[in-house]
């Protein structure tokens, strides 16, 4: 927006300044020419006035001011002159306008021949003073044009800002539109020039809404349709375990496949339940440390069965969020750490409030860790890092859900090295309560 405004304002000002400068320059030149013509006419009138003077001793030292001088030559004798005139001819005896130097100044001269009395009349005016006077007169005309440019610039800024206001309003409407609000924008109140833009945006919103609806429906339908057959498969596996060797490779592979399908179904359900519209409805004030305690207690038997140590450290930390979504985030991070931590390994969960009021959740382990080259990809859907241990159930959605929940809470999630000798650390930083 600011670049468009600057382009329009500076562009209009540049054009205005250019034409104003050209107009002022042309006006200055023409006005100076007219002023020169006017002063020359006055000099001509002065010569006529001097021609009517009688040549007497009293006219030998007339004072006409510092800027005027005259001489009257009768044959080769100086008949009369002004007090500033030299004793030699001011200029040559050629009728017309010329320039001459005397008395330390540059003069504009006019010479005329009085044929009736056979005498030459020479009048002069200081060029510097007449130029200064002419320039002052011209500047009084040109100066308002130059001073008007800043005022016109302010008017242009106001007009451009007012003209761009509908575009700014459209931008504000889009920025303040809730993430779950996919209703079309009102096109009837938009200016004629913006209506195609509003229609294009509404078309994009419509296509986006349809795509999100299809994705949500697919997740919900898949979770619903898979839940029943998976439950039936687990029942049949339980019954089959009484008839065959449960330690056989075929039975183990079948059981792992059913568990993987069940895990995928649960992750799809979680991904659907943490949609923006549902999140906004269940957001409450909660203690993240207390929620982590409940999640750690739920997952503790899994760690105990593998001989792993699950530790929770920290202190109460208040944030505003969706308890189910945050529980899902914690469950994915904790279960993920357990999967890739060897037996008798160590997983630590910490919750603390940092300076500035932000809350940090840190889940770290002493497993194999994650290569730095994969840090930017592990949050992609269905992506499994090279460190994934063969035989460990997973569908590649857990960390995607973690990032999704973090974004819903305006939090950031990053991965790095843990404080143990080996392992990965997932850090989720929630904004201060006032900015959440």
DAKAHU-V489745 format. One record per pair of residues at least 4 apart in sequence whose C-alpha atoms are under 7 Angstrom apart, sorted by the first residue. I is the first residue (numbers start at 1). J is the second residue. If there is no record, write none. Layout:
i = (I | I)
j = (J | J)
This chain:
i = (1 | 2 | 3 | 4 | 5 | 5 | 6 | 7 | 8 | 9 | 9 | 9 | 9 | 10 | 11 | 12 | 13 | 13 | 14 | 15 | 16 | 17 | 17 | 18 | 19 | 20 | 20 | 21 | 22 | 23 | 24 | 24 | 25 | 26 | 27 | 28 | 28 | 28 | 29 | 30 | 31 | 31 | 32 | 32 | 32 | 33 | 34 | 35 | 35 | 36 | 37 | 38 | 39 | 40 | 41 | 42 | 43 | 43 | 43 | 44 | 44 | 45 | 46 | 47 | 47 | 47 | 48 | 49 | 51 | 55 | 55 | 55 | 59 | 59 | 60 | 60 | 60 | 61 | 61 | 61 | 62 | 62 | 62 | 63 | 63 | 64 | 64 | 64 | 67 | 67 | 67 | 68 | 68 | 68 | 69 | 69 | 69 | 69 | 69 | 69 | 70 | 70 | 70 | 70 | 70 | 70 | 71 | 71 | 71 | 71 | 71 | 71 | 71 | 72 | 72 | 72 | 72 | 72 | 72 | 72 | 72 | 73 | 73 | 73 | 73 | 73 | 73 | 74 | 74 | 74 | 74 | 74 | 75 | 81 | 86 | 90 | 90 | 91 | 93 | 94 | 95 | 95 | 95 | 96 | 96 | 96 | 97 | 97 | 97 | 98 | 98 | 98 | 99 | 99 | 99 | 100 | 100 | 100 | 100 | 101 | 101 | 101 | 102 | 105 | 106 | 106 | 107 | 107 | 107 | 107 | 108 | 108 | 108 | 108 | 109 | 109 | 109 | 109 | 110 | 110 | 110 | 111 | 111 | 111 | 112 | 112 | 112 | 113 | 113 | 113 | 114 | 114 | 114 | 115 | 126 | 127 | 128 | 129 | 130 | 131 | 132 | 133 | 134 | 135 | 136 | 137 | 138 | 139 | 142 | 143 | 144 | 145 | 148 | 149 | 150 | 151 | 152 | 153 | 154 | 155 | 156 | 157 | 158 | 159 | 160 | 161 | 164 | 165 | 166 | 167 | 168 | 169 | 170 | 171 | 172 | 173 | 177 | 179 | 180 | 180 | 182 | 182 | 184 | 184 | 185 | 185 | 187 | 187 | 190 | 190 | 191 | 194 | 195 | 196 | 197 | 198 | 199 | 200 | 201 | 202 | 203 | 204 | 205 | 206 | 207 | 208 | 209 | 210 | 211 | 212 | 213 | 214 | 215 | 216 | 216 | 217 | 218 | 219 | 219 | 219 | 219 | 220 | 220 | 220 | 221 | 222 | 223 | 223 | 223 | 223 | 226 | 226 | 227 | 228 | 229 | 230 | 230 | 230 | 231 | 232 | 233 | 234 | 235 | 236 | 237 | 240 | 241 | 241 | 246 | 246 | 247 | 247 | 248 | 249 | 250 | 251 | 252 | 253 | 254 | 255 | 256 | 257 | 258 | 259 | 260 | 260 | 260 | 261 | 262 | 263 | 264 | 264 | 265 | 266 | 267 | 267 | 267 | 268 | 269 | 270 | 271 | 273 | 274 | 274 | 274 | 274 | 275 | 276 | 276 | 277 | 278 | 279 | 279 | 282 | 283 | 283 | 283 | 284 | 284 | 284 | 285 | 285 | 285 | 285 | 286 | 286 | 286 | 287 | 287 | 287 | 287 | 287 | 288 | 288 | 288 | 288 | 288 | 289 | 289 | 289 | 289 | 289 | 290 | 290 | 291 | 292 | 292 | 293 | 294 | 295 | 295 | 295 | 295 | 296 | 299 | 300 | 300 | 301 | 302 | 303 | 303 | 303 | 303 | 303 | 304 | 306 | 306 | 307 | 307 | 308 | 308 | 308 | 308 | 309 | 309 | 309 | 309 | 310 | 310 | 310 | 311 | 311 | 311 | 312 | 312 | 312 | 313 | 313 | 313 | 314 | 314 | 314 | 315 | 315 | 317 | 317 | 317 | 319 | 320 | 321 | 322 | 323 | 324 | 325 | 325 | 326 | 326 | 327 | 328 | 329 | 329 | 329 | 329 | 330 | 331 | 332 | 332 | 332 | 333 | 333 | 334 | 335 | 336 | 337 | 337 | 337 | 339 | 340 | 340 | 341 | 341 | 341 | 341 | 342 | 345 | 346 | 346 | 347 | 347 | 347 | 348 | 348 | 348 | 349 | 349 | 349 | 350 | 350 | 350 | 351 | 351 | 351 | 352 | 352 | 352 | 353 | 353 | 353 | 353 | 354 | 354 | 354 | 356 | 357 | 358 | 358 | 358 | 358 | 359 | 359 | 359 | 359 | 360 | 360 | 360 | 360 | 361 | 361 | 361 | 362 | 362 | 362 | 362 | 363 | 363 | 363 | 364 | 364 | 364 | 364 | 365 | 365 | 365 | 365 | 366 | 366 | 366 | 366 | 367 | 367 | 367 | 368 | 368 | 368 | 369 | 369 | 369 | 369 | 370 | 370 | 370 | 371 | 374 | 374 | 375 | 378 | 378 | 378 | 378 | 379 | 379 | 379 | 380 | 381 | 381 | 381 | 382 | 382 | 382 | 383 | 384 | 384 | 397 | 398 | 399 | 400 | 401 | 402 | 403 | 403 | 404 | 405 | 406 | 406 | 406 | 406 | 407 | 407 | 410 | 410 | 410 | 411 | 411 | 411 | 411 | 412 | 412 | 412 | 413 | 413 | 413 | 413 | 414 | 414 | 414 | 415 | 415 | 415 | 415 | 416 | 416 | 416 | 417 | 417 | 417 | 418 | 418 | 418 | 418 | 431 | 431 | 432)
j = (5 | 6 | 7 | 8 | 9 | 160 | 10 | 11 | 12 | 13 | 156 | 157 | 160 | 14 | 15 | 16 | 17 | 153 | 18 | 19 | 20 | 21 | 149 | 22 | 23 | 24 | 145 | 25 | 26 | 27 | 28 | 142 | 29 | 30 | 31 | 32 | 138 | 142 | 33 | 34 | 35 | 138 | 36 | 134 | 138 | 37 | 38 | 39 | 134 | 40 | 41 | 42 | 43 | 44 | 45 | 46 | 47 | 110 | 123 | 48 | 110 | 49 | 50 | 51 | 121 | 123 | 52 | 53 | 121 | 59 | 79 | 80 | 80 | 81 | 80 | 81 | 82 | 81 | 82 | 83 | 81 | 82 | 83 | 82 | 83 | 68 | 69 | 82 | 125 | 126 | 129 | 124 | 125 | 126 | 82 | 84 | 85 | 123 | 124 | 125 | 81 | 82 | 85 | 122 | 123 | 124 | 80 | 81 | 82 | 85 | 121 | 122 | 123 | 78 | 79 | 80 | 81 | 119 | 120 | 121 | 122 | 77 | 78 | 79 | 119 | 120 | 121 | 78 | 79 | 118 | 119 | 120 | 119 | 85 | 90 | 100 | 122 | 100 | 111 | 111 | 111 | 112 | 113 | 110 | 111 | 112 | 109 | 110 | 111 | 108 | 109 | 110 | 107 | 108 | 109 | 106 | 107 | 108 | 109 | 105 | 106 | 107 | 106 | 126 | 126 | 127 | 124 | 125 | 126 | 127 | 124 | 125 | 126 | 127 | 122 | 123 | 124 | 125 | 122 | 123 | 124 | 121 | 122 | 123 | 120 | 121 | 122 | 119 | 120 | 121 | 118 | 119 | 120 | 119 | 130 | 131 | 132 | 133 | 134 | 135 | 136 | 137 | 138 | 139 | 140 | 141 | 142 | 143 | 146 | 147 | 148 | 149 | 152 | 153 | 154 | 155 | 156 | 157 | 158 | 159 | 160 | 161 | 162 | 163 | 164 | 165 | 168 | 169 | 170 | 171 | 172 | 173 | 174 | 175 | 176 | 177 | 181 | 276 | 276 | 277 | 205 | 209 | 202 | 205 | 198 | 202 | 195 | 198 | 194 | 195 | 195 | 198 | 199 | 200 | 201 | 202 | 203 | 204 | 205 | 206 | 207 | 208 | 209 | 210 | 211 | 212 | 213 | 214 | 215 | 216 | 217 | 218 | 219 | 220 | 272 | 221 | 222 | 223 | 268 | 269 | 272 | 224 | 269 | 272 | 225 | 226 | 227 | 265 | 268 | 269 | 230 | 265 | 231 | 232 | 233 | 234 | 258 | 262 | 235 | 236 | 237 | 238 | 239 | 240 | 241 | 244 | 245 | 246 | 251 | 252 | 251 | 252 | 252 | 253 | 254 | 255 | 256 | 257 | 258 | 259 | 260 | 261 | 262 | 263 | 264 | 393 | 394 | 265 | 266 | 267 | 268 | 395 | 269 | 270 | 271 | 397 | 398 | 272 | 273 | 274 | 401 | 278 | 278 | 279 | 325 | 405 | 279 | 280 | 408 | 281 | 282 | 283 | 322 | 322 | 320 | 321 | 322 | 320 | 321 | 322 | 318 | 319 | 320 | 321 | 318 | 319 | 320 | 291 | 316 | 317 | 318 | 319 | 292 | 316 | 317 | 318 | 319 | 293 | 315 | 316 | 317 | 351 | 294 | 316 | 295 | 296 | 330 | 297 | 298 | 299 | 327 | 330 | 331 | 300 | 303 | 304 | 310 | 305 | 306 | 307 | 308 | 309 | 310 | 338 | 308 | 343 | 344 | 343 | 344 | 343 | 344 | 345 | 346 | 344 | 345 | 346 | 347 | 346 | 347 | 348 | 347 | 348 | 349 | 348 | 349 | 350 | 349 | 350 | 351 | 350 | 351 | 352 | 351 | 352 | 352 | 353 | 359 | 433 | 433 | 409 | 326 | 327 | 328 | 329 | 405 | 330 | 405 | 331 | 332 | 333 | 401 | 402 | 405 | 334 | 335 | 336 | 398 | 402 | 337 | 363 | 338 | 339 | 340 | 341 | 347 | 365 | 392 | 367 | 389 | 345 | 365 | 366 | 367 | 367 | 366 | 365 | 366 | 364 | 365 | 366 | 363 | 364 | 365 | 362 | 363 | 364 | 361 | 362 | 363 | 360 | 361 | 362 | 359 | 360 | 361 | 357 | 358 | 359 | 360 | 358 | 359 | 360 | 432 | 432 | 429 | 430 | 431 | 432 | 429 | 430 | 431 | 432 | 427 | 428 | 429 | 430 | 427 | 428 | 429 | 425 | 426 | 427 | 428 | 425 | 426 | 427 | 418 | 424 | 425 | 426 | 418 | 423 | 424 | 425 | 420 | 421 | 422 | 423 | 422 | 423 | 424 | 387 | 422 | 423 | 417 | 422 | 423 | 424 | 374 | 387 | 424 | 375 | 378 | 385 | 415 | 383 | 384 | 385 | 399 | 399 | 400 | 403 | 400 | 396 | 397 | 400 | 395 | 396 | 397 | 396 | 388 | 396 | 401 | 402 | 403 | 404 | 405 | 406 | 407 | 413 | 408 | 409 | 410 | 411 | 412 | 413 | 411 | 412 | 430 | 431 | 436 | 428 | 429 | 430 | 431 | 428 | 429 | 430 | 426 | 427 | 428 | 429 | 426 | 427 | 428 | 424 | 425 | 426 | 427 | 424 | 425 | 426 | 423 | 424 | 425 | 422 | 423 | 424 | 425 | 435 | 436 | 436)
